[in-house]
Amino acid sequence: MIALYADTSAVAGAYLADEPDHRALRELLFENGHLVLTSELTRLEFASAIATAKRQGRIPGAPEFLAQFDEDTEQGLLNLIPLAPHQIMPTARHVVLGDKPVRTLDAIHLAVAMRDAVSLVGGAPVAMVTRDQRQADAAKA
């Protein structure tokens, strides 16, 4: 089984049918039996993405998307890693000070992937799934 860490851009893309690469993200994250991990930060960022999609008229309503997200986390399709700021923030700070430019929340996702996700899978490799090229470059570095 492959462990994946999905940032919010990938998660939102898997839920919103009008997003680029929706079908591929949905298949990768939810239909291939992979262990999919993400930070609990994703719950808030996802709600923001859904609210934006609603305001833009891209979806009829937000509740069904939020309910599906919650159901998927309860069923273990998407596993939320609790945010431990005292452990994550020093790593996130290191990421933003690195050679690759990355936004603050993306650095937090990378820190959770590097510290907590890897720890949860016993040190096995964790593949980063993101639609953000700067975050992908930082993850590779």
N, C-alpha and C positions, 0 to 999 in steps of 0.2 A: 504494500500500500504506500502510495506517495503522500507525503504531508505537504499541504499547500498553506501559505499564509496569504490571505486575500485582503487587500486594502479596500477602502470604501469605494473607490472608483470601479474596481472589478465587481464588487458586490452589487452596487447600483446598476451596473451594466447588465448583470445577470437577471435582474428583476424588471428592468424597464425595456420593453420590447422595441422601442424606437432608438435605443442606444446602439452605436456602432459595435459590432462584434457580440451583440446580445446572445445569439444562438450558441456561438463558440464558448462564451463565458458560462452560460447556463449549463452546457454539456460538461465543461471542465470542472466546474465547482459542484454541481449537484447531481450529475448523472453518471459519473465514472467511479464512484465508490471511494474517492480520495478522502483522507482526513483533511477537512478544511477548517483552518483556524483564522481568527481575526480578533482584534482588540475590542473590548467593550466600547471603546470610543466610536466604533463603527455604528453602534446603535444610534447615537446622536447624529453622526454625520449622515447616515442613511435617512433618518427622519428629515433632516434638512434637505437632502436631495429629492425626497419624495414631495415635500412641501413646495419646493421650487418647481418640480414637474407639474404639480397641481395648479399652481399660480400661472404657469405658462400654457395651461390647457392641454398638456401632453397626456394626462391621465384624468379619468372622471372623478376620482376621489382618492384620498390618502389612506383611509382606514384599512382597506383590504390589503394594501401593500405592507403596511405596518404589522397587520395580523399575520400575514404570510411569513414575514421576517421572524416574528416571535415564534410561530409554529416551527419554522425550520431550525431555530436555535434550540427549542425544546426537544425536537426529534434528533438532534445531533448532526443534522446536515451541515450546519454552520455552528462552529464552536467558539463561543466568546471567551476570551482570556481576560480575567479581571485586570484592571489597570492598577499597577502598584507604583505610584509616582516616585516614591523615594528610591526605587530601584531603577526605574525606566528613565527618569529625567537626566541623570548623568550620561547615560548612553546616548540619548537623543541629543544632548548638548554636543557630545563628541561628533555625532553625525552632521549636525549643522555647521560645525567648525571644520569639517573635512573638505577635501578638494572639490567635491561635487556639490553644486548648489541644490538645496532641497528646502522645501517649506517646513514650517514648524510641525504641523500635524502629520505630514509625511515622515518626518524624522521620528516622531513618536511611534508611528506604525513600524518603521524599520527597527527601532529599539525593541519593541515588543516581539517582533519576529526574531531578532538576533538573540535576545535573552530568554524570554519566556517560552516562545514557540519551540525553539531548539531544545530547551530544557524539558518541555512536556513530552517530546518524542525521543527522549533519552540520548540527545546529541546527534540523532540522525539528521541528514540534510532536510531542509525545508525550502521549497521553491516559493519565491515571491511572485504573486500574481497581482499586477497593477496595470493600469492603462496610462499611467503618468510616466513619461520618458525620463524625466529628471529623477524621479524616485527609483526607477529601474536602474538607471546609471549608478546612483548612490548604492543601491543594493549589490550591484556587481562589484563595486569598489570595496 
